Structures are given as C-alpha cells and as structure tokens.
C-alpha cells in the first residue's frame, strides 16, 4: 500500500454511528460462524442418536438378565 493511501485512510474520522456499525458487523459475522458450527454439531449428534436407537443400557440389560434367570428357574 502506498504511503499516500495510508495517510488518506488514517485521516478519516470515525463517528459513533460508524463505530457502532463496525461492531454490529463484527458481531453478525461471529454469530453466523457460530450458527454454522452449531449446525455441524447438531448434525453429528443426530447421527449419534440414530446409531444409538435400539441400544440397551447396561443396567436395563442386567435387570432383564436377572428376571430371565428367575423365569428359567421356574
């Protein structure tokens, strides 16, 4: 960048409205990036939920196993 161009940019005054607009754009950009990341996380969690359908938890299995032992004895 030329020195003259840099001087022109640094002499520019920033108003409160302009500063507020810059901050808003930054927050909007961060918000958009976070939404994209959370969409990816939600998608992965949905895939995990699908894989876990029909899975029996250990305590449920052990309770069922104990009940089956009683049924087999009688």
C-alpha positions in Angstrom: 0.0 0.0 0.0 1.3 3.4 -0.9 2.2 5.9 1.9 -0.3 8.5 0.5 -3.1 5.9 0.5 -2.3 5.1 4.1 -2.3 8.7 5.1 -5.7 9.2 3.5 -7.2 6.3 5.4 -5.8 7.4 8.8 -7.1 10.9 8.4 -10.7 9.6 8.2 -12.7 10.4 11.3 -14.9 7.7 12.9 -18.3 8.7 14.2 -20.2 6.9 16.9 -22.6 5.6 14.3 -19.8 4.3 12.2 -18.2 2.6 15.1 -21.5 1.1 16.1 -21.9 -0.2 12.6 -18.4 -1.8 12.6 -19.1 -3.5 15.9 -22.5 -4.8 14.7 -21.0 -6.2 11.5 -18.3 -8.0 13.7 -21.0 -9.5 15.9 -23.1 -10.5 12.9 -20.0 -12.3 11.4 -19.3 -14.1 14.7 -23.0 -15.1 15.0 -23.0 -16.5 11.5 -19.9 -18.6 12.2 -21.3 -19.9 15.5 -24.5 -20.9 13.8 -22.6 -22.8 11.1 -20.6 -24.6 13.8 -23.7 -25.5 15.9 -25.4 -26.8 12.8 -22.5 -29.2 12.3 -22.6 -30.2 16.0 -26.4 -30.8 15.8 -25.9 -32.9 12.7 -23.3 -35.1 14.4 -25.5 -35.5 17.4 -28.4 -36.6 15.2 -26.1 -39.2 13.7 -25.1 -40.5 17.1 -28.8 -40.6 18.2 -29.6 -42.7 15.1 -26.7 -45.1 15.9 -27.9 -45.5 19.5 -31.5 -46.4 18.6 -32.3 -49.9 19.9 -29.2 -49.9 22.2 -29.9 -51.3 25.6 -28.2 -49.7 28.6 -26.2 -52.0 30.9 -28.5 -51.6 33.9 -31.5 -52.4 31.8 -29.7 -55.5 30.4 -28.7 -56.6 33.9 -32.2 -56.2 35.2 -33.6 -58.2 32.3 -31.0 -60.9 32.7 -31.9 -61.2 36.4 -35.6 -61.5 35.6 -34.8 -64.2 32.9 -32.8 -66.2 35.5 -35.9 -66.3 37.7 -38.1 -67.3 34.8 -35.7 -70.1 33.8 -35.6 -71.5 37.3 -39.4 -71.8 37.5 
